[in-house]
Amino acid sequence: MSDEIKVEVVYAGTETQQLVGLMLSRGARVRDAIEKSGIATHFPDDDLDALEVGVWGRIATRDDLLENGDRVEIYRPLAMDPREARRRLAAAGETMASSDKP
């Protein structure tokens, strides 16, 4: 068994997204991955410490232990609830697919 694990940290800002792969010592936590990734330096206007985090789409805490192959995700708040967006499109006679077309 290796003493290191490979993980990814991902965050999508409003304009760009960042994905960082890194190696950590076994026993590393979500907070360790976020810190070592340096991802906060790419988004200086976003307070990443205040945002929820998850591992592979499941809400996590910054103290959760990581396993080899985990993907740490930092979630920013949604601009609009997806259900409300669909309601507004339906009221305008559009769908999610048709609203994406130029």
Order of alpha helices (4+ residues) and beta strands (2+ residues): beta-beta-alpha-beta-beta-beta-alpha-alpha
